[in-house]
């Protein structure tokens, strides 16, 4: 190595290759350190940022959808309860009207007549407190009930009497008031023209009994209900929430129809739905804490966040490992630098792929597969039977494996949903063979399903037509349809019950009927059950795709699915397939 020295007193300055080599080595380390930082940053931006943005977007949209679903469910419940209350009040009005048309009606009723009237009313509803008969001037000329001093009382100055006499309607339902008896009650009064004179029959209702009715129709809904008038005064309310005539803390946001809103009370937030009655200017408000109303959303959000974090960590780890290996190899020698150049070109391609991935990121099966694979690897790391760690506390290992099992279940559920979506979008041509649906039904229920029903105390009744003709169908697809319908029937039964499987040939069709004694469905639910993602099951127990796929399968074979159901009266699903399917398909 050449060296040139120049003496300048005590100083010596050296020029040569050694110092230059050291400078190049330092510059190389700085270069590769910066390159590593920039490469990590660019790959993280290319791969992770689009995924993060897309995840946040879908997360927000998913939360909004679930929130709207919870609100619509609460509004639907409020409107259903409102219709029931209106029907109850209409029935009470009819009960009072019927007193005018009874065989024993008299314009000068005796006490025996009034007692008979009162007995007729209490037989229809225990909420009736008493009954009175008034002339056009408001004098009560007949009375039966626990307050005999009201006989002969003048009601001409009562608000309900004035309102009834001055309106066109021939009945009136009052607000809760104290009245002559100084106890909360409300009046249902009707007027009738008899011998060219107006007479009034009125009855009072017990708010406590009316509350019991309100609680009964809302039982099992996990909500608290109350009725208030236009002034915001409680009419019917849970004693733990308030008392009749007290001021309600909730002011309805609308003056008619129904609405749902979030309100704060005692430091907690509640979801409150309100719906106005038609028979009386009262509003029904039902409230539910957010942790109950949005329980499904919170659970789904946790799963999505965990899955997203795992995917991001997996991708970032892969980026770090690949970048580190790439740069270590590049620093080894000149040949490695050439390899680095090739790898950098490859990294640029990966950046392009990452940008493309932002456009097709809705295909989430790949991240799900990564989660499932990594979960299995981690399980193996804690399982001594497959060479995993034996130094960790067994209880800790078991808890970790349990948590990973929960992640696996969530992944499998998500993959099942995407699989069903693809199946519902793809039109499969059925593989038709001559089959007997009685044997297909037996194949479905024999074994595990029948034993599960026995354990659940569900009787399985088979009512087959022994002379059923064989028809052209795809046995595998029909088996899937029947298994779905039978499983749904079992899910609809709470406690002991019965499932009846019926087959029959009628009008050129073979019918398979799956009937259950479960909770049934409303008319509104029946109109939606074949829509994708609609389900009447609890959160986490159904995807809402089974019936949509089943309908698609049956229609592909020229058949139909009909539904018969009533709330609390069970449901029947009728699958009809043509006996001569080949002829139908050729037309």
Beta strands, then each sheet from edge to edge (+ up, - down):
strand 1: 3-8
strand 2: 11-16
strand 3: 128-134
strand 4: 140-145
strand 5: 171-173
strand 6: 186-194
strand 7: 197-205
strand 8: 224-228
strand 9: 234-236
strand 10: 258-265
strand 11: 268-276
strand 12: 283-289
strand 13: 433-435
strand 14: 458-463
strand 15: 471-473
strand 16: 497-506
strand 17: 509-516
strand 18: 560-565
strand 19: 571-578
sheet 1: 1+ 2-
sheet 2: 4+ 3- 7+ 6- 5+
sheet 3: 9+ 8- 12+ 11- 10+
sheet 4: 13+ 15-
sheet 5: 14+ 16+ 17- 19+ 18-
end
